[in-house]
């Protein structure tokens, strides 16, 4: 006997695909409920609004990335490898989206459509700041006497990674992310 998937989980799965593939603004409630195979009332029994569903989607996407990063981190033995694990986790996350057509960072894509005050933007900002903080931490461990260069390099690597993700989304594949990883190696070698 097949176990019935709860409506909330089906709605989140449908929203993840549709928001990523078609965009937040272009995806209506009726489309989400039809794709999830649930009644419209199920959406409102689980989420008070589309905005709350979008926030739940972004939170789930963030947790998805965290899990991929933790998996990469498990085999990283040095600060250098831990820094590269961030880049590798972005490649891993890109691979999850290929079934829907890779469009770049789902967090940034959604944030671009949200109003400045939307709580979902805070989730996206948190992830981007977290990545830069991880770079700062690992660079500091690599070069404890690095001073101001550590913060500047962490910011630089963050820009490289996010820029590569944006370009990879336009290209439709992860080649730019792999190039960004090579750039990170070069930057660390020159630090």
N, C-alpha and C positions, 0 to 999 in steps of 0.2 A: 504494500500500500504506500502511495506517495504522500509524504508529509506536506501539509498545506503551509505555504509561506505566508507569514503575517502581512496584512495590507501595508503597514508602515514600511516594511522591508521592500515590498514590491514597488511602492511609490518611490522610495529612494533610489532603487535600481533604475526605474524608468526615468526619473529626473536626471540621474547621473548621465545616462546615455543621451537623452534629449538636450539637456542644457549644454553638454559638451559638444555634441554634434551640430545642433542647430542654433544654440545661443539661448540665454535666459529670456530675453525679451520676446524672441520669436516663438517661444514654447508656452502655449496656454495650458490652463488647468485641464480643459477637456482632452487635450492631446496627451497629457501626462496620465490622467486616469484611464483613458482608452489603452494606452501602451502598457500600463500596469495591470489592466484587466480588473479594475475595481470601480465601484460606484463613486460618483463625485462626492457623496457624503462621507466616504471613507477617507478622502483627503482631509476634509474639515474635521473629522473625528481624530485625526493624527497630527494635523498642523493647523494653526489658527489662520494662516494666510499663505499665499505663494511666497512672500518674503521669508517666512519661517521655514518653508521647504527649501528655499535657496540657501539659507543659512545652514540647515541640516546637511544639504549636499556639500557645501564648502567644508563643513566640519568633518564630514566623512572622507572627503578628498584629502584633507590635511592628515587625517589618521591613516589613510591608505599610504601616503608618502612616508609618514613616520614609520610604519611597519616595514616598508621597503628599505628605508635608511637603517633601521635596527638590524635587518638581515645583513646588509652590507657591512655594518659596523662590527658585527659578530666576528668577522674574519680579518678585521683591520688591526694589525699589531703595533703600529706606530702612529704618531700624530700625522705624518705625511699620508699614510694609508687611510686614516680616518677622514682627512680632508678630501681625499679622492673618492671616498665612499659617498660623500655628498653628491659629487658629480655623477657617480655610477648610479645612485638612487634616482636621479633625474632621468637617466637613460632607461632604467627599469620602469619608471612611471610612464614614460613615453610609450614603451612597448605595450602597456596595458590598454592604451587608447587606440591602437592600430585597427582593431575590429570596427571602430566607428569612424575611422579616418583621423589620423593624427593632426591636431590643430594647435599644438603648443600647450602652454600651461593653462589647464582648466581653471585654476584659481585666478590668474590674471585676466583670462578671457571673461570670466564672470564679473570680476571687479570693474572691468571697463564699462560694463553695462549698468552697474549699480550707482545709485545716487551717492553723493559724498557722505551722507548721514547713515546710509544703510549699514546695519551691524555686520553684514557679510564681508564688507571691506576690511573690518578689523581682523577677521580671520586670515585674510590674504596678507595683510600687513604683518601680522604676527609670524606667519611662515617665512616671509622674505627677511624679516629682521632676525629670525631664528637662524636662518642659513648664514647670514653675515656674522652673527655671533659665534656660530660654530667655526667659521673660517678664522675669526679672531682668536678663539681659544686654541685651535690646533696650530696656528702660526706662532702664537705665544709659547706653546710647548716646544715647538721646533727651534725657536730663537728667543729665549727668555729676555735677552738684552736688546730686542728689536725696537723698542721705543715706539715713536709715532709711526714708523714704517709698518708696524703690525696692523694698526687700524686702517691705514691707507691701502695696504695690500689686501686686507679682508674686503674692503669696499670695492676695490678693483676686481677681485675675483667674483664678488657678488654680481657686479655689472656684467662681467664676462659670461657668467652662467645664465643670468636672466636674459641678456641679449641673445645668447645662443639659443635659448628656449624660444624666444620670439621668432628668430629666423628659422629655427627648425620647424615651428608651426607653419610658417609660410611655405617651407620646402616640402612638408609632409612626411619627413623622416628624421631620424636622430643624428644624422651626420654632423650637424653643427654642434650638438652636445658632445660628441666624441672629440671634435676639434677643440672645444672649450676645455675639455679635460687635458688635452695636450698643452694648451696654453697655460693651464694651471701648473702643470709640471714645470714648464719653462720659467714661470714666475717664481715658483718655490725654489728652483735651482739658482735663481739670481738674487734671492733674498739674503 
